[in-house]
Amino acid sequence: MKTTKLNILPIPTFSHLGVNFTDRRIENAIYDNITLQSGSTDITKNAQCTLTAENGEHKSVLQYVRADNAVLIDTSVKVENGAVAVLVQIFDTTEPIVSKLNVDIAENAHFELVQLYIGGRDTVSEIKAELSGRHSGFVSDIAYKLDNNDKLDLNLIADHFGKNSMSKITVGGVMSENADKIFKGTINFKCSASGAKGTENEDVLLIGEKVRSRTVPVILCSEEDVEGSHGATAGRIDNAKIFYMRSRGFSDERIMQILAQAKISRVIEKINDPQTKHRVYDSLGWCDIYE
């Protein structure tokens, strides 16, 4: 077993912030090799997954991660010229997870990533998207619900190489009790990426005084003719809103549930498979809004 640095920030910042990288002790693992086809795949143990959308093809794939032990997941995606690929990843386990996702997006190709993190004692997730082709596109929509002592370290890097490439990163979630989250989002415009555009935004609701939320938005430019923007919002519950809902007969538990639903249901609704959607709502204890 060796200690490995993961989720390395491309440009280090002050070390006392604790966001430059994370250390994990990782065993030499045996992986299942999985070729992802359209449809849903359950991940219950270590897996190396590959997804290829060939020229002009449209492919939509779902990974549902739920395991009884620590899991290592390595997913490689190749989106060829003019192809469209959609990958939905659902992390629904209390066990430690290390997930790596590497994506190569060719000319006129488009990749959409949807991720949902339901709790997780210790989740480390790294996403690297390389927009290598002209007019390539990358859109990610990520949500999380963290409670108790849940811990999420999320690192997303979008490298723009292609001219007129586009990336849009949207992250949002709700945290309560002793939850701890780091989100690092980097948009990197390389010198060949003239005309490229990239945006990133995170919006998180904090419930309680002990939650810890750290956000590191980064934009790097080696090309002048680009457009990049980033934003982050972290807010606590409006006391006036709570008072109003209590006056309408809602319990505090129900109020928290409604507010959490408002934050992450937009991502759940992107799941096209009804059975999986029901599975997610059941795991969250929200079946009443699905039925």
N, C-alpha and C positions, 0 to 999 in steps of 0.2 A: 504494500500500500504506500502511495506517495502523495505528497502535498502538491496540488496543482493550482496555479493562479488562473482564475476565471473572470469573465466580465471586465476585461481590462479597458479602462477609459482611454481613448486614443490620445488625448492630451491631458496629462496628469494635473490635478489641482492640489490644494493643501492636504497633506496626508492626514491631519487630525479630523478631517471631515469623514474619513472612512469610506470613500466612494471610488477610489482609484482602481481597486480590484477586490476580489474576494478569494479566500483560500478554502479549498476543500480537500479532504483526504479521499482519494479515489483508488479503488482496487483495480487490479487487472481483470477486466470483465469479459464475459462471454456474451455476445450479442446475437439476437435473432435478426436475420436479414429479411427485410420486408420491402417488397415493391408495391408502392401505393397505387391502387387503381381507384376509379371513381366509386364513391360510396364511403362507408364507415369502417374504421379499423380500431379495435380495442388494443391498447398497449398495457400489458400487465407486468412486463419484465423488460430487462435491457433490450434495446432495439436500435438497429441501424436501418433507417428508412430512406428510400429514394422515390422521387416523384419527377416524372418527365412529361411535359406537355409538348408534343411535337409540333412542327410547323403548322400554324393555322388551327390547331386543335383547341378545344375548350374542355377543361377537366376540373372537376370539383371533388375534393377529398376531405374527409373528417377523421381526425385522430382523437380518441377518447382515452385519456391516461388515468387509470385507476388501479393501484397496486397495493399489495400487502407488505412490500418491502421497498427499500431504497431502489430508485430506478435511474438509469442513464439512457438518454434518448438522443440520437444523432440523426437529424433529418437533412437530406440534401435535395434541393429542388432546382430543376433546369427548365426554364420557359423559353422555348425556341421562337424563331422569327414569327411574328404575327399570332402567336398562341396566347391563350388566356388560362390562367390557373388560379383556383381558389383553394386555400388550405384553412380549415377550421381546426384549431387545437384546443381541447378542453382538458384542463388539469384539475382533477377531482380526487385528491388523495391527501392524507395526513402525513404520508411518508416522505422522506427527503427525495428531491428530484433535481437532476442536472439535465437540462435540455439545451441542445445546440441546433440552430436552424441556419443553414447556409443556402442562399438563393442567388441564381444567376439569371438575369432577365435580358433577353436579346432584343434586337431591333423590332420596333412596333409591337412588342409583347407587353403583357400586363399581368401583374401578380397581386392578388388580394389575400391578406392575412387577417384572420379573425381569431383572437385568443381570449379565453376565459379562465381565470384562476379562482377556484373555489377553495379558499383556505390554503393549507399547506404549511407544515411545520418548518420546512426549510427548502424553499424552491429557488433554484438558480437557473435563469433562462437567458440565453444569448441569441440574438437574431442579427445576422449579417446579410444585407441585401445589396447585391452589386448590379447597378443599372448600367450594363455594359453597352447596350445598343441605343441607337438614336430613337427618340420618341418612345422609349421604354417607360413603363409606369409601375409604381409600387404604392399600394394603399394598405395601411394596417389600422385595425380597430381592435383595441385591447381593453379588457375590463377585468377588475379583480374585486373580490369580497374577502377581506381579511379580518379575523376575529382572534380573541384569546391571545395566544403567543405565536400566531402565524407570522411567517417571515418570507418576504419575496425580494429577490435581487434581480432586476430586469435591465438588460443592456441591449439597446437596439442601435444598429449602425446602418445608415443608408449611404452607400458610396456611389456618387453620380460620375460616370465616365462618359455616357452617351450624350450627344447634343440633344437639346430640347427634351431631356428626360424629366420625369415628374415623380415626386414622392409626397405622400400625405400621411402623417402619423397622428393618430388620435388615441389617447389613453385616458381612462377614467375609472374611478372605483370608490369604494367605501371602506373605511378602516375603523375598528373599535377595539376597546380594551387595551391589550399590550401589543397590538400588531406593529410590525416593523417593515417598512418598504423603502427600497431604493429604485428609482427609475432614472436611467441614463439614456438620453436620446441624442444621437449624433447624426447630423446631415453634413456630408463631406462632398463639396463640389471640387472635383478634380480639374486639372488644367484643360482637359479636352471637352468639358461639359458646358460649352457656351449655350445660352438659352434655357438652361435647366432651372426648374423651380422646385422648392421643397418647403413644407410647413410641418410643424409639430406642435402639439398642444396636449397638456394634461390637466384634468379637473378631478380633484379628490375631495370627498366629504370625510371629515374627521369627527368621530363620535367618542368622546372621552378625553381625559387630560393626559393619558399615558401613551397614546399612539405616537409613533415616530415615522414621519414621512420626509424623505429626502429626494429631491428632484434635481437633475443636472442636465439642462438642455444645452447642446453644443452645436454651433454652426461653424464649419471650416471652409475656407474659400481659397482655392488656387486659381480660380477663374473669375474675371471681373464681370462678365455678362451673365449674371445669375440672379435669382431672387430667392431669398431664404427668410423665414420668420419662425419664431418660437414663442410659446407662452405657457405659463403654469399657474393654476389657481388651486389653492387649498383653503377650504372654509369649514367652519363649524356650524352646527345646527342653529337656526334662527329661533331664539327663545319665544318670540311672538308667534311663530308658526306652531311651535309645540303647544303653547297655551291654547291656541285656537283649536287644534286637533283634539286636545284633552277635553275642551268644552263641548266637543261634538261626540264625546263618549269613547274615543280611542284610547286604549291602554298605551303605556310607554313602549311596551314590546311591539305592539302593532304599528306604532308611529315609526319606530326604527326600521321595521320591515318595509313599510311603504317608501320611506326615504331611500333605502338601499335598492329597492326595486326600480325606483326612478333613475338611479345612476347606471345600473348595469343591464336592465331589460333590453335596451336598444341593441346590445351586442347579442344577447340570447336570441332575439328575433331574427338575427341573420342566419341562424341555424335552420336549414331547409328541411331537415329530416324530423318529422313530428315525434317519432319515438325517442330520438336523442334529446329533443327539446323537453319532452316530458321527463326524461331521466334527469336533466339538469334542474328543472324546477323541483322535482322530488328531492334531489340532493340538498337543495337550498331550503326545503320546507315551504315552498311557495306553490304547491299544486293548486291551491284555491284560485289563483289568477290564471292558471292554464286551462282549468276545466270549464 
